[in-house]
Amino acid sequence: MPRSCVPPLVPLAPPLGAVLRQYAAGSALTCEPVDQGLLNRGYRLCTTRGRYFLKHHFDPETADPAAIARQHRATQRLADLGVPVAPPLTGRDGRTVAVVGGHAYALHPWIDGRHRHGGQLTTAQCGRLGALLGVVHASLEHVMPRQARARVLLPSQAARTRAAVGAEVPTVSAASRAPIATGASEASTASSAASLASGASGPGQPADALHPVGSPDPADTFALIDRLLARVRRHHPADAFDELARHRLQERRTLLERHADRRPPCGSSVGWVHGDFHPFNLLYRGDAPAAIVDWDRLGVKPRAEEAVRAAAIFFVLPVGSLDLPKVRAYARAYRRAAGATPSQLAAAVHRVWWERLNDFWMLRWHYERGDTRADPQFPAASALAVWWTRQYDAVCDAFTD
């Protein structure tokens, strides 16, 4: 999750008339904000021609129209392979991005569905979730390189995709992009910043040619902990959140001092990833995934780390532990679908554990930006880093067995 720029909380009314004219989508009847988003803004829109999800790409880090168009092309190609996504509509000018008043907008079909966290999934459904992410990673390798094969729609690949994620997952083809309804929301939770790699890798250049990904330096984290503790002390009158923040900061400093020699080396085995795979970016219709949404963080990053990071969000329990039996089912299916090895998952577990030990984005939002929207996530997320450290071997085993 990008930490550097948070949009103001005051909602801005979208220029519905101008946007809808560009898409020939009729006249607006109702427009309701979708309130889960932390960075961009979304609206549930009903017009004289159907129901839509209108996305306002507001976050400056991801609002470049060219980058958005690349994301749109990727989702359309994924849809052609049978991956459950919701590609945007094309406007009168042949483009999928409408720029109005200097702001970028996209209109998507409305997908009826609901979000489900790991506690609402059976063990079998957890396996299907892992298979889905594995298929996403494998499919992105087919569609992202700018080579001839990226534009070829392989029936065998589409069949494998549907088999992996479940036969009831519909194939979204170009012919079926009429407005079918998007409960698409844009919450961006505890994932790392991963902006689109525009120009980072040239056409057809292997992802592994990119520079290795580094890991947080504990010296920087110690300095951040001191700054945050100073802010906590200055907050009067102190409340329950302040007390928990103080406790977790001091506790984390002790853990980092104890484990500073376990800082992981630079990562490798990178590839194209969704970049923000978590419950609020996946819609279910019944028991099957209906659409993966919010592709703003599409980029080249360590793939296995996205799998571990997503599991740490889907399967975290309120007490701050992971549901390891569900993690095991999810990870087994992911490895099969993505072709990932146990050693790759073990390395990813170590890097994401270290990332969590050094990560304080929720406290930075609260104390440095005065933004409290992530506060409800803090108790479980902050406890998870401590529990994960104590149960490190069990967590690693769940991802690699």
C-alpha positions as CSV (number, residue, x, y, z in Angstrom):
1,M,0.0,0.0,0.0
2,P,1.4,3.4,-0.9
3,R,1.9,5.5,2.1
4,S,3.1,8.8,0.6
5,C,0.0,10.4,-0.6
6,V,-3.5,10.1,0.9
7,P,-6.4,11.9,-0.8
8,P,-8.6,14.2,1.4
9,L,-11.6,12.6,3.0
10,V,-14.0,15.2,1.5
11,P,-15.9,13.5,-1.4
12,L,-15.9,15.1,-4.8
13,A,-18.9,14.7,-7.0
14,P,-17.9,13.1,-10.3
15,P,-18.7,14.9,-13.6
16,L,-21.3,12.4,-14.5
17,G,-22.7,14.1,-17.6
18,A,-19.3,14.5,-19.3
19,V,-18.1,11.0,-18.3
20,L,-21.2,9.2,-19.5
21,R,-21.2,11.1,-22.8
22,Q,-17.8,9.8,-23.5
23,Y,-19.0,6.2,-23.0
24,A,-22.4,6.6,-24.5
25,A,-23.8,5.1,-21.3
26,G,-27.0,7.0,-21.1
27,S,-28.1,9.5,-18.4
28,A,-27.5,9.1,-14.7
29,L,-30.4,8.0,-12.6
30,T,-28.6,7.3,-9.3
31,C,-25.0,7.6,-8.1
32,E,-23.9,6.2,-4.8
33,P,-20.3,6.3,-3.4
34,V,-18.7,3.0,-2.6
35,D,-17.1,3.7,0.7
36,Q,-14.5,1.0,1.2
37,G,-11.8,2.7,-0.8
38,L,-8.8,4.2,0.9
39,L,-7.0,5.7,-2.1
40,N,-9.2,5.9,-5.1
41,R,-12.9,6.7,-5.3
42,G,-15.7,4.6,-6.7
43,Y,-19.4,5.0,-7.4
44,R,-22.3,2.7,-8.0
45,L,-24.0,4.2,-11.0
46,C,-27.4,3.5,-12.5
47,T,-28.2,5.1,-15.8
48,T,-30.9,4.8,-18.5
49,R,-28.7,2.1,-20.1
50,G,-27.6,-0.1,-17.2
51,R,-25.7,-0.3,-14.0
52,Y,-22.0,0.5,-13.8
53,F,-19.1,1.0,-11.4
54,L,-17.5,4.4,-12.0
55,K,-13.9,4.6,-10.8
56,H,-12.2,7.9,-10.2
57,H,-8.4,7.3,-10.3
58,F,-7.6,9.9,-7.7
59,D,-4.4,8.7,-6.1
60,P,-1.6,10.6,-7.8
61,E,0.7,7.6,-7.6
62,T,-1.6,5.5,-9.9
63,A,-3.6,8.1,-11.8
64,D,-1.5,8.3,-15.0
65,P,-3.9,7.7,-17.9
66,A,-1.3,5.7,-19.9
67,A,-0.6,3.4,-16.9
68,I,-4.3,2.9,-16.4
69,A,-4.8,2.1,-20.0
70,R,-2.1,-0.6,-19.7
71,Q,-3.9,-2.1,-16.8
72,H,-7.1,-2.1,-18.8
73,R,-5.4,-4.0,-21.6
74,A,-4.1,-6.5,-19.2
75,T,-7.5,-7.2,-17.6
76,Q,-9.1,-7.6,-21.0
77,R,-6.4,-10.2,-22.0
78,L,-6.9,-12.0,-18.7
79,A,-10.6,-12.1,-19.3
80,D,-10.0,-13.6,-22.7
81,L,-8.1,-16.4,-20.9
82,G,-11.0,-17.0,-18.5
83,V,-9.7,-15.2,-15.5
84,P,-12.6,-13.6,-13.5
85,V,-12.1,-9.9,-13.9
86,A,-14.2,-6.9,-14.9
87,P,-12.6,-5.1,-17.9
88,P,-13.7,-1.5,-18.4
89,L,-16.0,-0.3,-21.2
90,T,-14.6,1.4,-24.3
91,G,-15.5,5.0,-24.9
92,R,-16.6,6.7,-28.2
93,D,-13.0,7.5,-28.9
94,G,-11.9,3.9,-28.6
95,R,-10.2,4.6,-25.2
96,T,-11.0,3.0,-21.9
97,V,-9.9,6.0,-19.8
98,A,-11.9,9.2,-19.8
99,V,-10.0,12.4,-18.7
100,V,-12.4,15.1,-17.5
101,G,-11.2,18.2,-15.8
102,G,-7.7,16.8,-15.4
103,H,-9.0,13.7,-13.6
104,A,-9.0,10.1,-14.9
105,Y,-12.1,8.0,-14.8
106,A,-13.0,4.5,-16.0
107,L,-16.4,2.9,-16.4
108,H,-16.8,-0.8,-15.6
109,P,-19.7,-3.2,-15.6
110,W,-21.4,-3.6,-12.3
111,I,-20.7,-7.0,-10.9
112,D,-23.1,-8.2,-8.3
113,G,-21.1,-9.9,-5.5
114,R,-19.8,-9.7,-2.0
115,H,-16.5,-9.7,-0.3
116,R,-15.5,-12.8,1.8
117,H,-12.6,-13.0,4.2
118,G,-10.9,-16.3,5.1
119,G,-13.1,-17.0,8.0
120,Q,-16.1,-17.2,5.6
121,L,-14.4,-19.7,3.4
122,T,-14.3,-23.5,3.7
123,T,-11.0,-25.3,3.4
124,A,-11.9,-26.3,-0.1
125,Q,-12.7,-22.7,-1.0
126,C,-9.4,-21.6,0.5
127,G,-7.7,-24.0,-2.0
128,R,-9.7,-22.5,-4.8
129,L,-8.6,-19.0,-3.7
130,G,-4.9,-20.1,-3.8
131,A,-5.4,-21.7,-7.2
132,L,-7.0,-18.5,-8.5
133,L,-4.0,-16.4,-7.4
134,G,-1.7,-18.9,-9.0
135,V,-3.7,-18.7,-12.2
136,V,-3.5,-14.9,-12.1
137,H,0.3,-15.1,-11.8
138,A,0.7,-17.7,-14.5
139,S,-1.7,-15.9,-16.9
140,L,0.0,-12.5,-16.4
141,E,3.2,-14.1,-17.7
142,H,1.2,-14.9,-20.9
143,V,-0.4,-11.6,-21.4
144,M,2.0,-9.0,-20.2
145,P,5.1,-9.4,-22.4
146,R,4.6,-7.4,-25.6
147,Q,5.2,-10.3,-27.9
148,A,3.0,-11.9,-30.5
149,R,2.0,-14.6,-28.2
150,A,0.6,-12.1,-25.7
151,R,-2.2,-11.4,-28.1
152,V,-3.0,-15.0,-29.0
153,L,-6.0,-16.4,-27.1
154,L,-5.1,-20.0,-26.4
155,P,-8.2,-22.2,-25.8
156,S,-6.1,-24.7,-23.8
157,Q,-4.9,-21.9,-21.5
158,A,-8.5,-20.7,-21.0
159,A,-9.6,-24.3,-20.2
160,R,-6.8,-24.7,-17.7
161,T,-7.8,-21.4,-16.0
162,R,-11.4,-22.4,-15.6
163,A,-10.4,-25.9,-14.3
164,A,-8.1,-24.4,-11.7
165,V,-10.5,-21.8,-10.3
166,G,-13.7,-23.8,-10.6
167,A,-16.1,-24.6,-13.5
168,E,-18.7,-22.2,-12.1
169,V,-16.4,-19.2,-12.7
170,P,-17.7,-17.6,-15.9
171,T,-15.4,-16.8,-18.8
172,V,-15.6,-13.0,-19.5
173,S,-15.3,-12.5,-23.2
174,A,-15.3,-9.4,-25.3
175,A,-18.8,-10.3,-26.5
176,S,-20.2,-10.5,-23.0
177,R,-19.2,-7.0,-21.7
178,A,-22.6,-5.6,-21.5
179,P,-23.4,-4.0,-18.1
180,I,-23.9,-7.0,-15.8
181,A,-23.7,-5.3,-12.6
182,T,-19.9,-4.3,-10.1
183,G,-19.9,-4.5,-6.4
184,A,-16.3,-3.4,-7.0
185,S,-14.7,-1.7,-4.1
186,E,-11.2,-0.4,-3.8
187,A,-10.0,-1.0,-0.3
188,S,-6.3,-1.0,-0.2
189,T,-5.1,-2.7,3.0
190,A,-1.7,-3.9,4.2
191,S,0.0,-4.6,0.9
192,S,3.2,-3.0,-0.1
193,A,3.5,-0.2,-2.6
194,A,3.9,-1.7,-6.1
195,S,3.4,0.8,-8.9
196,L,3.0,-0.3,-12.5
197,A,6.4,-0.9,-14.0
198,S,6.0,1.4,-17.0
199,G,9.2,1.3,-18.8
200,A,11.0,-0.7,-16.1
201,S,11.1,-3.7,-18.4
202,G,11.1,-3.3,-22.1
203,P,8.9,-5.2,-24.6
204,G,9.6,-8.9,-24.1
205,Q,12.2,-8.4,-21.5
206,P,12.1,-11.1,-18.8
207,A,10.9,-10.0,-15.5
208,D,13.9,-11.5,-13.8
209,A,16.1,-8.9,-15.6
210,L,14.8,-6.2,-13.2
211,H,16.9,-5.2,-10.2
212,P,16.5,-7.3,-7.1
213,V,14.0,-6.1,-4.4
214,G,15.6,-5.0,-1.2
215,S,14.3,-5.4,2.4
216,P,13.7,-2.9,5.2
217,D,16.7,-1.8,7.2
218,P,16.1,-2.1,10.9
219,A,18.2,1.0,11.6
220,D,15.5,3.0,9.7
221,T,12.8,1.2,11.6
222,F,14.3,2.1,15.0
223,A,14.4,5.7,14.0
224,L,10.7,5.5,12.9
225,I,9.7,3.8,16.1
226,D,11.3,6.7,18.1
227,R,9.4,9.3,16.0
228,L,6.1,7.5,16.4
229,L,6.6,7.1,20.2
230,A,7.2,10.8,20.4
231,R,4.0,11.5,18.6
232,V,2.1,9.0,20.9
233,R,3.4,10.8,24.0
234,R,2.3,14.2,22.6
235,H,-1.2,13.0,22.1
236,H,-3.5,14.2,25.0
237,P,-5.6,13.0,26.4
238,A,-4.2,9.5,25.8
239,D,-6.8,6.9,24.7
240,A,-6.9,3.2,24.3
241,F,-5.4,3.4,20.8
242,D,-2.5,5.4,22.1
243,E,-1.9,2.7,24.8
244,L,-1.9,-0.1,22.3
245,A,0.3,1.8,19.9
246,R,2.9,2.5,22.6
247,H,2.9,-1.1,23.7
248,R,3.3,-2.5,20.1
249,L,6.0,0.0,19.2
250,Q,8.1,-0.9,22.3
251,E,7.4,-4.6,21.8
252,R,8.4,-4.4,18.1
253,R,11.7,-2.6,18.9
254,T,12.6,-5.5,21.3
255,L,11.8,-8.1,18.6
256,L,13.8,-6.2,16.0
257,E,16.8,-6.0,18.3
258,R,16.6,-9.7,19.0
259,H,16.2,-10.7,15.3
260,A,18.2,-7.9,13.5
261,D,20.6,-10.5,12.1
262,R,17.8,-12.3,10.2
263,R,17.3,-9.5,7.7
264,P,16.7,-11.3,4.4
265,P,18.8,-10.7,1.3
266,C,17.5,-9.1,-1.9
267,G,14.6,-10.9,-3.4
268,S,14.5,-12.6,-6.8
269,S,12.1,-14.7,-8.9
270,V,10.0,-11.7,-9.8
271,G,7.1,-11.5,-12.2
272,W,3.9,-9.7,-12.9
273,V,1.5,-9.5,-10.0
274,H,-1.9,-8.0,-9.1
275,G,-0.2,-6.0,-6.4
276,D,-3.1,-5.7,-4.0
277,F,-4.8,-9.0,-3.7
278,H,-7.0,-9.0,-0.6
279,P,-10.7,-9.6,0.4
280,F,-11.9,-6.2,-0.6
281,N,-10.5,-6.6,-4.1
282,L,-12.2,-10.0,-4.8
283,L,-15.9,-10.4,-5.3
284,Y,-17.8,-13.6,-4.8
285,R,-21.1,-14.6,-6.4
286,G,-22.3,-17.5,-4.3
287,D,-19.4,-19.7,-3.5
288,A,-17.3,-18.9,-6.6
289,P,-15.0,-15.9,-7.3
290,A,-16.8,-13.5,-9.7
291,A,-14.3,-10.7,-10.3
292,I,-10.8,-9.6,-9.1
293,V,-10.9,-5.8,-9.1
294,D,-8.6,-2.8,-8.5
295,W,-5.6,-3.5,-10.7
296,D,-3.9,-0.2,-9.8
297,R,-0.9,-1.9,-8.3
298,L,-0.2,-4.2,-11.3
299,G,3.5,-4.4,-11.5
300,V,6.6,-6.6,-11.5
301,K,7.3,-7.9,-8.0
302,P,8.2,-11.1,-6.3
303,R,5.3,-13.4,-7.0
304,A,5.5,-15.7,-4.1
305,E,5.6,-12.8,-1.7
306,E,2.2,-11.6,-3.0
307,A,0.8,-15.1,-2.2
308,V,2.1,-14.9,1.3
309,R,1.1,-11.3,1.8
310,A,-2.4,-12.1,0.6
311,A,-2.7,-15.1,3.0
312,A,-1.7,-12.9,5.9
313,I,-4.7,-10.7,5.1
314,F,-7.3,-13.3,4.2
315,F,-6.5,-15.7,7.0
316,V,-5.6,-13.4,10.0
317,L,-7.8,-14.1,13.0
318,P,-9.1,-11.3,15.3
319,V,-6.6,-12.4,18.0
320,G,-3.7,-11.8,15.5
321,S,-2.8,-15.3,14.5
322,L,-3.2,-17.1,11.2
323,D,-5.6,-20.0,10.5
324,L,-2.8,-22.4,9.5
325,P,-5.0,-25.3,8.2
326,K,-6.6,-22.8,5.7
327,V,-3.2,-21.4,4.8
328,R,-2.0,-24.9,4.1
329,A,-4.8,-25.6,1.7
330,Y,-4.4,-22.2,0.0
331,A,-0.7,-22.5,-0.4
332,R,-0.8,-26.1,-1.8
333,A,-3.2,-25.0,-4.5
334,Y,-1.2,-21.8,-5.2
335,R,2.0,-23.8,-5.7
336,R,0.3,-26.2,-8.1
337,A,-1.3,-23.4,-10.2
338,A,1.6,-21.1,-10.3
339,G,4.3,-23.7,-10.6
340,A,6.0,-22.3,-7.4
341,T,8.4,-24.4,-5.4
342,P,8.4,-24.9,-1.6
343,S,11.7,-23.2,-1.4
344,Q,10.3,-20.1,-3.1
345,L,7.4,-20.0,-0.7
346,A,9.8,-20.4,2.3
347,A,11.9,-17.5,1.1
348,A,8.7,-15.4,0.6
349,V,7.5,-16.3,4.1
350,H,10.8,-15.0,5.6
351,R,10.7,-11.7,3.6
352,V,7.0,-11.0,4.3
353,W,7.6,-11.8,8.0
354,W,10.5,-9.3,8.0
355,E,8.4,-6.8,6.2
356,R,5.7,-7.0,8.8
357,L,8.2,-6.6,11.7
358,N,9.3,-3.3,10.1
359,D,5.9,-2.0,8.9
360,F,4.0,0.7,10.7
361,W,1.9,2.2,8.0
362,M,-1.3,2.2,10.1
363,L,0.3,4.2,12.9
364,R,1.8,6.6,10.3
365,W,-1.6,7.2,8.9
366,H,-3.0,7.8,12.4
367,Y,-0.3,10.0,13.9
368,E,1.3,11.7,10.9
369,R,-1.7,12.2,8.7
370,G,-4.6,12.2,11.1
371,D,-6.3,9.5,9.0
372,T,-8.0,6.9,11.2
373,R,-9.7,4.8,8.5
374,A,-7.2,1.9,9.0
375,D,-7.4,2.0,12.9
376,P,-9.8,-1.0,13.1
377,Q,-7.2,-3.2,11.4
378,F,-4.4,-2.3,13.8
379,P,-5.1,-4.6,16.7
380,A,-5.0,-7.8,14.7
381,A,-2.3,-6.7,12.2
382,S,0.1,-5.5,15.0
383,A,-0.5,-8.7,17.0
384,L,0.2,-10.9,13.9
385,A,3.9,-9.8,13.6
386,V,4.5,-10.9,17.2
387,W,2.6,-14.2,16.8
388,W,4.3,-14.9,13.5
389,T,7.7,-14.5,15.1
390,R,6.9,-17.0,17.9
391,Q,5.3,-19.4,15.4
392,Y,7.8,-18.9,12.6
393,D,8.5,-22.6,11.9
394,A,4.8,-23.5,11.9
395,V,3.9,-20.7,9.5
396,C,6.7,-21.7,7.2
397,D,5.6,-25.3,7.3
398,A,2.0,-24.3,6.4
399,F,3.2,-22.6,3.2
400,T,5.6,-25.2,2.1
401,D,4.1,-28.6,3.1
